[in-house]
Amino acid sequence: MGSTYQHLSPEERAVIFLMRAEGKGPRAIGRVLRRNPGTISRELKRNTLAGKPYDARKAGLRAHRLRRKRRRTPKLAPQSALFELVTAGLELAWSPAQIAGLLKVFHPHDRTRTVSHETIYTTLYAMPLGQLRTDLLACLRQGHKARRPRSQGQDRRGQIPDMVSIHVRPPDVEDRLVPGHWEGDLIKGAGNRSAVGTLVERSSRLVLLVKLDASTAEAALEGFSRAFERIPRGLRQTLTYDQGKEMSCHKALGERTGLKIYFADPHSPWQRGSNENTNGLIRQFLPKGIDLSQYSQEQLDAYGWMLNTRPRKVHGFKCPLEVYASYVKSLAELESQATPPPVALAP
């Protein structure tokens, strides 16, 4: 199937009619016609009335009628009064947001005389090449010839204070040979109104699920502090996190736990690959679109136990808990060797 869209033909509508009569669904029909299932689904939805089957002839007539129907005049059509007002504002070096806001102040109840700033931008960049387009785009603050994707712009959410970049993290963290280095994240619930913290030890792949009272920085501070209280001090070296606002209290977390906290680059999940992969496994137990506040810490610990006792190929089919336990044992032995034996005092 080519990349250029083509309207459904009468022959294709006939196939849809016959296969629908046989009880076939959009996916089966789409495979036969080499069409996206969504195209078939929309065609059926548009042309199937309640209690009546899909009618290919009526569907074809409706499509023909709609193609001949005159398109609605754009709200910001050139030479319209509204377009002239917008043009005048741009020539005064006003931004589209300022123009749109002022129009709403002057005409709060007349939608024909107001326009959003997005419509202004869309109209300007959709204009045909010519002097008028060039002049109007030059009035914009940035003056770009093409609309820049917002994803490449500056992060509008602000910055976490005193962040330490992942690029100054010690190199021995990267090879996963030294235990005690962690990655962290949040799994969000329905409507981002609830969350569960996830922590993964990079070397053993041990995962901790942390119940949080909210998605706030204060809740994350308390939840992660409780979680690391269960971890021996020698296995609390570093924590690598993304730039989510829930880590705004990272300095307090570092002071409580002894961790050195580093932040990954924006939109770079591969810099925290263990955590991202583990979050996918956790979704088997905590699927998207549910209220995560209903789970107790005991339930989350049970899910963590199931993950930590799974055999892992990377460990020669040992489970993360076995590997982590060996680290704890080795640490205890080192600490006992470093502690001098008690000296007997003379009577």
ZIRAUR-V164922 format. One record per residue. RES is the residue in one letter. PHI is phi as a letter, one per 40 degrees, with the letter a starting at -180 (NA if undefined). Layout:
RES/PHI
RES/PHI
This chain:
M/NA
G/c
S/c
T/c
Y/c
Q/b
H/c
L/c
S/c
P/d
E/c
E/c
R/c
A/c
V/c
I/d
F/c
L/c
M/c
R/c
A/c
E/c
G/g
K/c
G/c
P/d
R/c
A/c
I/c
G/c
R/c
V/c
L/c
R/f
R/b
N/c
P/d
G/c
T/c
I/c
S/c
R/c
E/c
L/c
K/c
R/c
N/b
T/b
L/c
A/c
G/g
K/b
P/c
Y/c
D/b
A/c
R/c
K/c
A/c
G/c
L/c
R/c
A/c
H/c
R/c
L/c
R/c
R/c
K/c
R/c
R/c
R/c
T/c
P/d
K/c
L/b
A/c
P/d
Q/g
S/c
A/c
L/c
F/c
E/c
L/c
V/c
T/c
A/c
G/c
L/c
E/c
L/c
A/g
W/c
S/c
P/d
A/c
Q/c
I/c
A/c
G/c
L/c
L/c
K/c
V/c
F/c
H/b
P/c
H/b
D/b
R/c
T/c
R/b
T/b
V/a
S/c
H/c
E/c
T/c
I/c
Y/d
T/c
T/c
L/c
Y/c
A/c
M/c
P/c
L/c
G/i
Q/c
L/c
R/c
T/c
D/c
L/c
L/c
A/c
C/c
L/c
R/d
Q/c
G/g
H/c
K/c
A/b
R/c
R/c
P/c
R/c
S/c
Q/c
G/c
Q/c
D/c
R/c
R/c
G/g
Q/b
I/c
P/c
D/f
M/c
V/b
S/c
I/c
H/c
V/b
R/c
P/d
P/c
D/c
V/c
E/c
D/c
R/g
L/c
V/b
P/c
G/h
H/b
W/b
E/b
G/b
D/a
L/b
I/b
K/c
G/c
A/d
G/g
N/f
R/c
S/a
A/a
V/b
G/c
T/b
L/b
V/b
E/c
R/c
S/c
S/c
R/g
L/c
V/b
L/b
L/b
V/b
K/c
L/b
D/c
A/a
S/c
T/c
A/c
E/c
A/c
A/c
L/d
E/c
G/c
F/c
S/c
R/c
A/c
F/c
E/c
R/c
I/b
P/d
R/d
G/c
L/b
R/b
Q/b
T/b
L/b
T/b
Y/b
D/c
Q/c
G/c
K/c
E/c
M/b
S/c
C/c
H/c
K/c
A/c
L/c
G/c
E/c
R/c
T/b
G/g
L/c
K/c
I/b
Y/b
F/b
A/c
D/c
P/c
H/f
S/b
P/c
W/c
Q/c
R/b
G/c
S/c
N/c
E/c
N/c
T/c
N/d
G/c
L/c
I/c
R/c
Q/c
F/c
L/b
P/c
K/c
G/g
I/b
D/c
L/c
S/c
Q/c
Y/c
S/c
Q/c
E/c
Q/c
L/c
D/c
A/c
Y/c
G/c
W/c
M/c
L/c
N/c
T/b
R/c
P/c
R/b
K/d
V/c
H/b
G/g
F/g
K/c
C/c
P/d
L/c
E/c
V/c
Y/c
A/c
S/c
Y/c
V/c
K/c
S/c
L/c
A/c
E/c
L/c
E/c
S/c
Q/c
A/c
T/c
P/c
P/c
P/c
V/c
A/c
L/c
A/c
P/c
